[in-house]
Amino acid sequence: MGSGGARHTAVAMAALGSLTAAALAGCGSSAGDGADARGSGPGDKAGQASATADPTRIPDVGDRYQRLVPKDSRQVVAVYGDGPDSADATVVLYTKQGSAWHRDRSWAAHNGTKGWTADHRENDKRSPVGVFTLTDAGGVLPDPDTGKGLPYTRSASFAAPRWWEKSYWHDFDYVIAIDYNRVKGTPPNDPTRPRGASKGGGIWLHMDHGSGTSACVSLPKPGMEYLLRALDPDAHPVVVMGDKARLKA
């Protein structure tokens, strides 16, 4: 799946057993390469209220994480968690024009039900803090973009199990893989965990159901559609994610 070329859309209708296995492999249940830094629309409180004096820096992100954003990255999805133990967050898309970062759009969002961690573990219900690349997308629904967006795998295998609460059934209609403990260039629900199962995985941006997640970051449907249309492999997009206090460190 080369960047900047034609979109590669795989359509696979799986049996019910495959649906269950793939859905459970996503959203923090067990998930490439990213800098795991250990140690709605307009009007959000993170991107707007705290304008930076230096346009060459991502707002409200300290030196520690600024340094982890690749030099060639021109798109950053910043996830500002309300607190270390909070499931509430704000997602802001920044694009780089010349040497300056510009705020594009923002949405109310959710992260892990127990908040954030710099040492994510399987089933800890916390989202990993760090800077991670965004290289692959997919979902139950057709790709909303037909241009130069992220490689997209459409498959019924993304569907949430029907024994989950109904409000969760559409969580994985659209997903963007966060490259934490996964192999880049594979579908988001690929189960390979390079760092081992104990480090968790299947960390995604996906559709919101109105509350915290297993470890993923969830956005409203318009936000996911916008990101899928906007993110360009040639711009080397990354996600910078964590609670506000830690991101400023």
C-alpha positions as CSV (number, residue, x, y, z in Angstrom):
1,M,0.0,0.0,0.0
2,G,2.1,2.9,-1.2
3,S,1.6,6.4,-0.1
4,G,0.4,9.0,-2.6
5,G,-0.8,6.3,-5.1
6,A,-4.1,4.9,-5.9
7,R,-6.3,3.8,-3.0
8,H,-6.3,0.1,-2.2
9,T,-9.6,-1.0,-0.9
10,A,-10.0,-4.6,0.2
11,V,-13.6,-5.8,0.6
12,A,-13.8,-9.0,2.7
13,M,-17.1,-10.3,4.1
14,A,-16.1,-12.6,6.9
15,A,-18.1,-15.3,8.8
16,L,-19.5,-14.4,12.3
17,G,-16.6,-16.1,14.0
18,S,-14.1,-13.9,12.1
19,L,-16.2,-10.8,12.9
20,T,-15.9,-11.5,16.6
21,A,-12.2,-12.2,16.6
22,A,-11.3,-9.2,14.6
23,A,-13.5,-6.8,16.6
24,L,-12.0,-8.0,19.9
25,A,-8.5,-7.6,18.5
26,G,-9.2,-3.9,18.1
27,C,-9.3,-0.9,20.4
28,G,-6.7,-1.8,23.0
29,S,-7.6,-5.4,23.5
30,S,-4.1,-6.7,22.8
31,A,-1.4,-3.5,18.8
32,G,3.6,0.3,14.6
33,D,6.0,1.9,15.0
34,G,5.6,5.0,17.1
35,A,7.6,7.1,19.5
36,D,6.2,5.7,22.6
37,A,7.4,8.6,24.7
38,R,7.3,7.0,28.1
39,G,8.2,8.9,31.1
40,S,-17.3,18.9,16.3
41,G,-15.9,21.6,14.9
42,P,-14.4,24.9,15.7
43,G,-14.6,26.2,19.2
44,D,-12.6,23.7,21.3
45,K,-11.0,24.7,24.5
46,A,-7.6,23.2,23.7
47,G,-6.8,24.5,20.2
48,Q,-8.4,27.9,20.4
49,A,-8.0,29.2,23.9
50,S,-4.3,28.6,24.2
51,A,-2.7,30.1,21.2
52,T,1.0,29.7,21.0
53,A,3.4,32.6,20.7
54,D,5.6,30.4,18.4
55,P,3.7,29.2,15.3
56,T,6.4,26.7,14.5
57,R,5.3,24.7,17.6
58,I,2.2,22.6,18.2
59,P,0.1,24.4,20.8
60,D,0.2,23.1,24.4
61,V,2.9,20.5,23.6
62,G,6.2,20.7,25.5
63,D,9.7,20.1,24.2
64,R,9.6,16.4,25.1
65,Y,6.9,15.6,22.6
66,Q,7.6,18.3,20.1
67,R,11.0,16.6,19.5
68,L,9.2,13.4,18.7
69,V,7.2,14.8,15.8
70,P,9.1,13.8,12.6
71,K,10.6,16.7,10.7
72,D,8.8,15.7,7.6
73,S,5.4,15.6,9.2
74,R,2.9,18.2,8.0
75,Q,-0.2,16.9,9.7
76,V,-0.7,16.3,13.5
77,V,-3.8,15.0,15.2
78,A,-3.4,16.2,18.7
79,V,-5.4,14.5,21.4
80,Y,-5.6,16.6,24.6
81,G,-6.9,14.5,27.5
82,D,-8.8,16.5,30.2
83,G,-6.8,14.7,32.9
84,P,-4.6,11.7,33.7
85,D,-7.6,9.7,35.0
86,S,-10.3,11.2,32.7
87,A,-12.0,9.7,29.7
88,D,-12.8,13.1,28.2
89,A,-10.6,14.7,25.5
90,T,-10.4,17.1,22.6
91,V,-9.0,16.2,19.2
92,V,-7.5,18.9,17.1
93,L,-6.1,18.6,13.5
94,Y,-3.1,20.8,12.8
95,T,-1.6,21.3,9.4
96,K,1.8,22.7,8.6
97,Q,2.1,25.5,6.1
98,G,5.7,26.5,5.5
99,S,7.2,26.5,9.0
100,A,3.9,27.3,10.8
101,W,1.3,25.0,12.3
102,H,-2.3,26.0,11.7
103,R,-5.4,24.7,13.5
104,D,-7.8,23.1,11.1
105,R,-10.7,21.4,12.9
106,S,-11.5,20.1,16.4
107,W,-13.9,17.7,18.0
108,A,-15.0,16.6,21.5
109,A,-13.6,13.0,22.0
110,H,-13.1,10.2,24.4
111,N,-10.0,8.1,25.4
112,G,-9.5,5.1,27.7
113,T,-12.1,4.9,30.5
114,K,-9.4,5.1,33.2
115,G,-7.4,7.9,31.4
116,W,-3.8,7.8,30.2
117,T,-0.6,5.9,30.8
118,A,3.0,6.2,29.7
119,D,3.3,2.4,30.1
120,H,0.3,0.9,28.4
121,R,-0.6,-2.7,29.2
122,E,-3.1,-5.1,27.9
123,N,-6.6,-4.4,29.3
124,D,-5.5,-1.5,31.5
125,K,-8.3,0.7,30.1
126,R,-5.8,3.6,29.6
127,S,-4.7,5.2,26.4
128,P,-1.0,5.2,25.7
129,V,0.8,8.6,25.9
130,G,3.1,9.4,23.0
131,V,3.7,10.3,19.4
132,F,2.7,7.7,16.9
133,T,2.5,7.6,13.1
134,L,-0.9,7.2,11.2
135,T,-0.5,4.9,8.2
136,D,-3.6,2.7,7.7
137,A,-7.3,2.9,8.0
138,G,-10.4,0.8,7.5
139,G,-13.9,0.0,8.7
140,V,-17.2,-1.6,8.0
141,L,-18.3,1.4,5.8
142,P,-16.9,2.3,2.4
143,D,-14.0,4.7,2.4
144,P,-15.4,8.3,2.4
145,D,-12.3,9.5,0.5
146,T,-11.4,8.6,-3.1
147,G,-8.2,10.7,-3.3
148,K,-4.8,10.3,-1.8
149,G,-5.9,9.4,1.7
150,L,-4.6,6.6,3.9
151,P,-4.8,3.0,2.5
152,Y,-8.2,1.8,3.5
153,T,-9.4,-1.8,4.1
154,R,-13.1,-2.2,4.1
155,S,-14.3,-5.4,5.8
156,A,-17.2,-6.8,7.7
157,S,-14.6,-8.2,10.1
158,F,-14.4,-4.8,11.8
159,A,-18.0,-5.1,13.0
160,A,-18.4,-5.0,16.8
161,P,-19.9,-8.1,18.3
162,R,-23.6,-8.0,18.6
163,W,-23.6,-9.0,22.2
164,W,-22.0,-5.6,23.0
165,E,-24.4,-2.8,24.0
166,K,-26.2,-1.5,20.9
167,S,-24.6,2.0,21.4
168,Y,-21.2,0.3,20.6
169,W,-22.3,-1.4,17.4
170,H,-21.0,1.3,15.0
171,D,-17.8,2.1,16.8
172,F,-15.7,0.5,14.0
173,D,-17.6,1.7,11.0
174,Y,-14.5,3.9,10.5
175,V,-11.1,3.4,12.1
176,I,-7.6,4.8,11.7
177,A,-4.9,2.7,13.2
178,I,-2.6,4.4,15.7
179,D,0.8,2.8,15.1
180,Y,1.4,1.6,18.6
181,N,2.7,-2.0,18.8
182,R,1.5,-2.9,15.3
183,V,3.0,-3.5,11.8
184,K,2.6,-0.5,9.5
185,G,1.2,-1.2,6.1
186,T,-1.3,-3.8,7.4
187,P,-5.1,-3.5,8.0
188,P,-5.9,-1.9,11.4
189,N,-7.2,-5.2,12.7
190,D,-4.1,-7.2,11.9
191,P,-3.3,-9.0,15.2
192,T,0.5,-8.9,15.0
193,R,2.0,-7.3,18.1
194,P,5.8,-6.8,17.6
195,R,6.4,-5.9,21.2
196,G,4.3,-8.8,22.6
197,A,0.7,-9.2,23.7
198,S,1.4,-7.8,27.2
199,K,2.0,-4.3,25.8
200,G,-1.5,-4.3,24.3
201,G,-2.4,-3.1,20.9
202,G,-5.3,-2.4,18.4
203,I,-5.2,1.3,19.4
204,W,-7.4,3.2,17.0
205,L,-9.1,6.4,16.2
206,H,-12.7,5.3,15.8
207,M,-16.4,6.3,16.0
208,D,-17.6,7.6,19.4
209,H,-20.3,5.9,21.5
210,G,-20.5,8.7,24.1
211,S,-18.2,7.5,26.8
212,G,-14.7,6.1,27.4
213,T,-13.0,3.3,25.4
214,S,-10.8,0.3,26.1
215,A,-7.8,2.4,25.1
216,C,-8.7,4.0,21.8
217,V,-9.6,7.6,21.0
218,S,-13.1,8.0,19.7
219,L,-14.6,10.9,17.7
220,P,-18.1,11.7,16.3
221,K,-18.8,10.4,12.8
222,P,-18.2,13.7,11.0
223,G,-14.8,14.0,12.7
224,M,-13.8,10.5,11.4
225,E,-15.0,11.3,7.9
226,Y,-13.1,14.5,7.9
227,L,-9.9,12.9,9.1
228,L,-10.2,10.1,6.5
229,R,-10.6,12.7,3.8
230,A,-7.9,15.0,5.1
231,L,-5.0,12.8,6.2
232,D,-2.5,12.3,3.4
233,P,0.3,9.7,3.5
234,D,2.6,12.2,1.7
235,A,2.2,14.6,4.7
236,H,3.4,11.9,7.1
237,P,0.6,12.4,9.6
238,V,1.1,11.5,13.3
239,V,-1.0,11.6,16.4
240,V,0.3,13.4,19.6
241,M,-1.8,12.1,22.4
242,G,-2.0,12.3,26.2
243,D,-3.4,14.2,29.1
244,K,-2.9,17.9,28.9
245,A,-0.4,18.2,31.8
246,R,1.8,15.4,30.5
247,L,1.8,16.8,27.0
248,K,3.1,20.1,28.2
249,A,6.0,18.5,30.0
